Amino acid sequence: MQKKKNHFLVGMLMFLLFLGACTGPKHQHSEGVLPPPVDGNIEAVKALVEGNRHFADHQWTRAIKKYKESLQADSSLAEAHYNLALTLDQQGRFSESRPHYMKAADLAPGHQVIWNAPPFRQYGTVETNTIDQAPDGHMGHSH
């Protein structure tokens, strides 16, 4: 009986450690929207935050409106382009989302979430605007 209890406790501890790692402040799912940059245009950041709130509530139309407002205030905000693309994808508007994925990647060449996100990889590289196959056989951009 004691062995079963110990195994259960060890299993629960492992689960809680895994859960904590997935919910920590540094963990970012590639399917999620990006937070605004700390040094961004105040109006653009405000609209982006509101868009993120609407995205979390699955209010796609409102989120799109706020992301577009953010881009009107600062068209060089990679996070707004990326979040707009994700939201357009949620509505099945893939041809409209593609330019925003590409623009986000162009504006943030070293941003790992943007460059490694599955929604971006399916559209190919920024340089060639085509889908290419990496040497390891996966589809997407090369590193």
PyRosetta script that sets phi, psi and omega in degrees:
from pyrosetta import init, pose_from_sequence

init()
pose = pose_from_sequence("MQKKKNHFLVGMLMFLLFLGACTGPKHQHSEGVLPPPVDGNIEAVKALVEGNRHFADHQWTRAIKKYKESLQADSSLAEAHYNLALTLDQQGRFSESRPHYMKAADLAPGHQVIWNAPPFRQYGTVETNTIDQAPDGHMGHSH")
pose.set_psi(1, -40.9)
pose.set_omega(1, -179.4)
pose.set_phi(2, -63.6)
pose.set_psi(2, -39.1)
pose.set_omega(2, 179.9)
pose.set_phi(3, -62.8)
pose.set_psi(3, -41.7)
pose.set_omega(3, 179.2)
pose.set_phi(4, -63.6)
pose.set_psi(4, -39.9)
pose.set_omega(4, 179.5)
pose.set_phi(5, -64.8)
pose.set_psi(5, -42.7)
pose.set_omega(5, 178.7)
pose.set_phi(6, -64.2)
pose.set_psi(6, -43.0)
pose.set_omega(6, 178.2)
pose.set_phi(7, -61.7)
pose.set_psi(7, -41.4)
pose.set_omega(7, 178.4)
pose.set_phi(8, -62.5)
pose.set_psi(8, -45.9)
pose.set_omega(8, -179.7)
pose.set_phi(9, -63.8)
pose.set_psi(9, -41.3)
pose.set_omega(9, 177.4)
pose.set_phi(10, -64.1)
pose.set_psi(10, -42.7)
pose.set_omega(10, 178.1)
pose.set_phi(11, -62.0)
pose.set_psi(11, -43.6)
pose.set_omega(11, 178.7)
pose.set_phi(12, -64.5)
pose.set_psi(12, -40.8)
pose.set_omega(12, 178.7)
pose.set_phi(13, -62.1)
pose.set_psi(13, -44.0)
pose.set_omega(13, 178.9)
pose.set_phi(14, -62.0)
pose.set_psi(14, -43.4)
pose.set_omega(14, 178.9)
pose.set_phi(15, -61.3)
pose.set_psi(15, -45.5)
pose.set_omega(15, -179.2)
pose.set_phi(16, -65.4)
pose.set_psi(16, -37.9)
pose.set_omega(16, 176.5)
pose.set_phi(17, -64.0)
pose.set_psi(17, -43.2)
pose.set_omega(17, 177.8)
pose.set_phi(18, -63.2)
pose.set_psi(18, -45.3)
pose.set_omega(18, 179.1)
pose.set_phi(19, -61.1)
pose.set_psi(19, -42.4)
pose.set_omega(19, 178.0)
pose.set_phi(20, -62.7)
pose.set_psi(20, -38.2)
pose.set_omega(20, 178.5)
pose.set_phi(21, -66.7)
pose.set_psi(21, -34.5)
pose.set_omega(21, -178.6)
pose.set_phi(22, -79.0)
pose.set_psi(22, -21.4)
pose.set_omega(22, -176.8)
pose.set_phi(23, -109.4)
pose.set_psi(23, 5.0)
pose.set_omega(23, -179.7)
pose.set_phi(24, -64.9)
pose.set_psi(24, 164.6)
pose.set_omega(24, -175.5)
pose.set_phi(25, -65.4)
pose.set_psi(25, -21.9)
pose.set_omega(25, -177.8)
pose.set_phi(26, -92.0)
pose.set_psi(26, -8.6)
pose.set_omega(26, -177.0)
pose.set_phi(27, -78.7)
pose.set_psi(27, 128.8)
pose.set_omega(27, -179.0)
pose.set_phi(28, -131.8)
pose.set_psi(28, 114.3)
pose.set_omega(28, 174.8)
pose.set_phi(29, -74.4)
pose.set_psi(29, 138.3)
pose.set_omega(29, -178.1)
pose.set_phi(30, -66.2)
pose.set_psi(30, -21.3)
pose.set_omega(30, 179.9)
pose.set_phi(31, -80.1)
pose.set_psi(31, -13.2)
pose.set_omega(31, -175.9)
pose.set_phi(32, -87.6)
pose.set_psi(32, 161.2)
pose.set_omega(32, 178.1)
pose.set_phi(33, -73.3)
pose.set_psi(33, 158.4)
pose.set_omega(33, 179.3)
pose.set_phi(34, -92.4)
pose.set_psi(34, 144.5)
pose.set_omega(34, 174.8)
pose.set_phi(35, -75.0)
pose.set_psi(35, 162.8)
pose.set_omega(35, 179.2)
pose.set_phi(36, -72.7)
pose.set_psi(36, 156.7)
pose.set_omega(36, 175.5)
pose.set_phi(37, -70.4)
pose.set_psi(37, 152.8)
pose.set_omega(37, -178.0)
pose.set_phi(38, -70.8)
pose.set_psi(38, -23.7)
pose.set_omega(38, -176.5)
pose.set_phi(39, -108.9)
pose.set_psi(39, 22.9)
pose.set_omega(39, -176.2)
pose.set_phi(40, -80.0)
pose.set_psi(40, 166.1)
pose.set_omega(40, 174.3)
pose.set_phi(41, -56.0)
pose.set_psi(41, 130.3)
pose.set_omega(41, -173.5)
pose.set_phi(42, -58.3)
pose.set_psi(42, -45.0)
pose.set_omega(42, 179.9)
pose.set_phi(43, -66.3)
pose.set_psi(43, -39.3)
pose.set_omega(43, 179.1)
pose.set_phi(44, -65.8)
pose.set_psi(44, -42.0)
pose.set_omega(44, 179.8)
pose.set_phi(45, -64.9)
pose.set_psi(45, -43.5)
pose.set_omega(45, 179.8)
pose.set_phi(46, -59.9)
pose.set_psi(46, -46.1)
pose.set_omega(46, 179.5)
pose.set_phi(47, -65.4)
pose.set_psi(47, -37.9)
pose.set_omega(47, 179.1)
pose.set_phi(48, -64.4)
pose.set_psi(48, -43.6)
pose.set_omega(48, 177.9)
pose.set_phi(49, -61.5)
pose.set_psi(49, -43.1)
pose.set_omega(49, 177.7)
pose.set_phi(50, -64.2)
pose.set_psi(50, -40.2)
pose.set_omega(50, 176.4)
pose.set_phi(51, -61.1)
pose.set_psi(51, -40.8)
pose.set_omega(51, 179.1)
pose.set_phi(52, -64.4)
pose.set_psi(52, -36.8)
pose.set_omega(52, 177.8)
pose.set_phi(53, -64.5)
pose.set_psi(53, -43.7)
pose.set_omega(53, 178.4)
pose.set_phi(54, -65.9)
pose.set_psi(54, -38.3)
pose.set_omega(54, 177.5)
pose.set_phi(55, -60.1)
pose.set_psi(55, -46.2)
pose.set_omega(55, -180.0)
pose.set_phi(56, -61.3)
pose.set_psi(56, -30.0)
pose.set_omega(56, 178.7)
pose.set_phi(57, -90.0)
pose.set_psi(57, 4.9)
pose.set_omega(57, 179.9)
pose.set_phi(58, 62.8)
pose.set_psi(58, 30.1)
pose.set_omega(58, 176.3)
pose.set_phi(59, -98.0)
pose.set_psi(59, 77.7)
pose.set_omega(59, -170.4)
pose.set_phi(60, -61.7)
pose.set_psi(60, -44.4)
pose.set_omega(60, -177.4)
pose.set_phi(61, -62.0)
pose.set_psi(61, -43.7)
pose.set_omega(61, 178.7)
pose.set_phi(62, -66.9)
pose.set_psi(62, -39.4)
pose.set_omega(62, 178.4)
pose.set_phi(63, -62.6)
pose.set_psi(63, -44.5)
pose.set_omega(63, 179.2)
pose.set_phi(64, -59.1)
pose.set_psi(64, -44.7)
pose.set_omega(64, 179.8)
pose.set_phi(65, -58.5)
pose.set_psi(65, -45.2)
pose.set_omega(65, -178.6)
pose.set_phi(66, -68.7)
pose.set_psi(66, -39.2)
pose.set_omega(66, 178.0)
pose.set_phi(67, -65.0)
pose.set_psi(67, -37.4)
pose.set_omega(67, 176.9)
pose.set_phi(68, -67.2)
pose.set_psi(68, -37.1)
pose.set_omega(68, 175.1)
pose.set_phi(69, -63.0)
pose.set_psi(69, -40.7)
pose.set_omega(69, 178.2)
pose.set_phi(70, -60.8)
pose.set_psi(70, -43.1)
pose.set_omega(70, 179.8)
pose.set_phi(71, -70.2)
pose.set_psi(71, -29.5)
pose.set_omega(71, 174.9)
pose.set_phi(72, -66.2)
pose.set_psi(72, -36.6)
pose.set_omega(72, 179.0)
pose.set_phi(73, -75.6)
pose.set_psi(73, -32.3)
pose.set_omega(73, 179.8)
pose.set_phi(74, -155.5)
pose.set_psi(74, 96.5)
pose.set_omega(74, -176.5)
pose.set_phi(75, -71.4)
pose.set_psi(75, -8.9)
pose.set_omega(75, -180.0)
pose.set_phi(76, -96.9)
pose.set_psi(76, 14.5)
pose.set_omega(76, -178.7)
pose.set_phi(77, -85.9)
pose.set_psi(77, 100.3)
pose.set_omega(77, -176.8)
pose.set_phi(78, -58.4)
pose.set_psi(78, -37.9)
pose.set_omega(78, -178.5)
pose.set_phi(79, -62.7)
pose.set_psi(79, -38.4)
pose.set_omega(79, 178.9)
pose.set_phi(80, -67.6)
pose.set_psi(80, -41.4)
pose.set_omega(80, 177.0)
pose.set_phi(81, -61.8)
pose.set_psi(81, -45.8)
pose.set_omega(81, -178.4)
pose.set_phi(82, -64.1)
pose.set_psi(82, -46.5)
pose.set_omega(82, -179.0)
pose.set_phi(83, -65.8)
pose.set_psi(83, -37.1)
pose.set_omega(83, 175.9)
pose.set_phi(84, -62.5)
pose.set_psi(84, -43.2)
pose.set_omega(84, 178.8)
pose.set_phi(85, -61.1)
pose.set_psi(85, -44.3)
pose.set_omega(85, 178.3)
pose.set_phi(86, -59.9)
pose.set_psi(86, -40.9)
pose.set_omega(86, -177.4)
pose.set_phi(87, -69.9)
pose.set_psi(87, -41.3)
pose.set_omega(87, 176.4)
pose.set_phi(88, -61.3)
pose.set_psi(88, -38.6)
pose.set_omega(88, 176.2)
pose.set_phi(89, -60.8)
pose.set_psi(89, -38.4)
pose.set_omega(89, 179.3)
pose.set_phi(90, -59.6)
pose.set_psi(90, -28.8)
pose.set_omega(90, 179.2)
pose.set_phi(91, -93.6)
pose.set_psi(91, 3.0)
pose.set_omega(91, -179.8)
pose.set_phi(92, 78.1)
pose.set_psi(92, 16.4)
pose.set_omega(92, -177.5)
pose.set_phi(93, -95.6)
pose.set_psi(93, 62.3)
pose.set_omega(93, -171.4)
pose.set_phi(94, -64.8)
pose.set_psi(94, -38.3)
pose.set_omega(94, -179.6)
pose.set_phi(95, -68.4)
pose.set_psi(95, -27.2)
pose.set_omega(95, 176.2)
pose.set_phi(96, -79.4)
pose.set_psi(96, -29.0)
pose.set_omega(96, -177.6)
pose.set_phi(97, -76.6)
pose.set_psi(97, -31.6)
pose.set_omega(97, -174.4)
pose.set_phi(98, -53.1)
pose.set_psi(98, -50.0)
pose.set_omega(98, -179.3)
pose.set_phi(99, -61.3)
pose.set_psi(99, -30.2)
pose.set_omega(99, -179.9)
pose.set_phi(100, -75.0)
pose.set_psi(100, -36.5)
pose.set_omega(100, 172.7)
pose.set_phi(101, -61.1)
pose.set_psi(101, -45.8)
pose.set_omega(101, -177.8)
pose.set_phi(102, -63.7)
pose.set_psi(102, -43.3)
pose.set_omega(102, 179.8)
pose.set_phi(103, -65.0)
pose.set_psi(103, -42.1)
pose.set_omega(103, 178.4)
pose.set_phi(104, -59.6)
pose.set_psi(104, -44.4)
pose.set_omega(104, 179.6)
pose.set_phi(105, -66.3)
pose.set_psi(105, -37.5)
pose.set_omega(105, 178.7)
pose.set_phi(106, -66.1)
pose.set_psi(106, -39.2)
pose.set_omega(106, -178.3)
pose.set_phi(107, -78.1)
pose.set_psi(107, -22.8)
pose.set_omega(107, -176.9)
pose.set_phi(108, -131.7)
pose.set_psi(108, 70.8)
pose.set_omega(108, -173.8)
pose.set_phi(109, -59.9)
pose.set_psi(109, -25.6)
pose.set_omega(109, -179.1)
pose.set_phi(110, -104.7)
pose.set_psi(110, 7.3)
pose.set_omega(110, -175.1)
pose.set_phi(111, -77.9)
pose.set_psi(111, 110.2)
pose.set_omega(111, -172.8)
pose.set_phi(112, -64.7)
pose.set_psi(112, -38.1)
pose.set_omega(112, -179.2)
pose.set_phi(113, -64.4)
pose.set_psi(113, -45.4)
pose.set_omega(113, -179.6)
pose.set_phi(114, -64.2)
pose.set_psi(114, -49.0)
pose.set_omega(114, -174.7)
pose.set_phi(115, -74.7)
pose.set_psi(115, -23.0)
pose.set_omega(115, -177.8)
pose.set_phi(116, -105.1)
pose.set_psi(116, -1.8)
pose.set_omega(116, -178.3)
pose.set_phi(117, -70.7)
pose.set_psi(117, 134.2)
pose.set_omega(117, 178.5)
pose.set_phi(118, -54.1)
pose.set_psi(118, -39.0)
pose.set_omega(118, 179.0)
pose.set_phi(119, -61.5)
pose.set_psi(119, -31.9)
pose.set_omega(119, 178.0)
pose.set_phi(120, -76.5)
pose.set_psi(120, -44.8)
pose.set_omega(120, -176.2)
pose.set_phi(121, -58.6)
pose.set_psi(121, -32.2)
pose.set_omega(121, -178.2)
pose.set_phi(122, -66.5)
pose.set_psi(122, -16.0)
pose.set_omega(122, -178.9)
pose.set_phi(123, -96.9)
pose.set_psi(123, -2.2)
pose.set_omega(123, 176.2)
pose.set_phi(124, 92.6)
pose.set_psi(124, -160.0)
pose.set_omega(124, -174.8)
pose.set_phi(125, -96.3)
pose.set_psi(125, 156.3)
pose.set_omega(125, 176.9)
pose.set_phi(126, -70.9)
pose.set_psi(126, -39.6)
pose.set_omega(126, -176.3)
pose.set_phi(127, -63.4)
pose.set_psi(127, -43.7)
pose.set_omega(127, -174.4)
pose.set_phi(128, -102.3)
pose.set_psi(128, -18.5)
pose.set_omega(128, -177.0)
pose.set_phi(129, 58.8)
pose.set_psi(129, 28.6)
pose.set_omega(129, 176.9)
pose.set_phi(130, -131.0)
pose.set_psi(130, 161.0)
pose.set_omega(130, 174.7)
pose.set_phi(131, -83.9)
pose.set_psi(131, 129.5)
pose.set_omega(131, 178.8)
pose.set_phi(132, -127.4)
pose.set_psi(132, 162.6)
pose.set_omega(132, -178.0)
pose.set_phi(133, -106.0)
pose.set_psi(133, 128.6)
pose.set_omega(133, 179.5)
pose.set_phi(134, -74.9)
pose.set_psi(134, 161.7)
pose.set_omega(134, -179.8)
pose.set_phi(135, -56.9)
pose.set_psi(135, -28.2)
pose.set_omega(135, -179.6)
pose.set_phi(136, -83.8)
pose.set_psi(136, 1.5)
pose.set_omega(136, 174.5)
pose.set_phi(137, 97.4)
pose.set_psi(137, -10.2)
pose.set_omega(137, 179.7)
pose.set_phi(138, -82.8)
pose.set_psi(138, 155.9)
pose.set_omega(138, 180.0)
pose.set_phi(139, -89.8)
pose.set_psi(139, 143.5)
pose.set_omega(139, 177.1)
pose.set_phi(140, 137.2)
pose.set_psi(140, -164.7)
pose.set_omega(140, -178.5)
pose.set_phi(141, -78.2)
pose.set_psi(141, 156.9)
pose.set_omega(141, 177.3)
pose.set_phi(142, -100.6)
pose.set_psi(142, 153.8)
pose.set_omega(142, -179.2)
pose.set_phi(143, -98.5)
pose.dump_pdb("model.pdb")
